[in-house]
Amino acid sequence: MNIKFTTKIFNENQFTIKQLFRIYFERGGFHLMVTIIDCSVLEDAVKYPEK
């Protein structure tokens, strides 16, 4: 499973997210890819792709 969170959502809901992951694996999940998205970093990457 691939899942994305904004930095704010991830930081404000860590307990709930941990529970989500725990239940996912308890029910047979075997792969989890988590991406934390920060809009300012993405905007900077568009402006300065050479970084």
Secondary structure, 3 states (H helix, E strand, C coil): CEEEEEHHHHHHCHHHHHHHHHHHHHCCCCCCEEEEECHHHHHHHHHCCCC
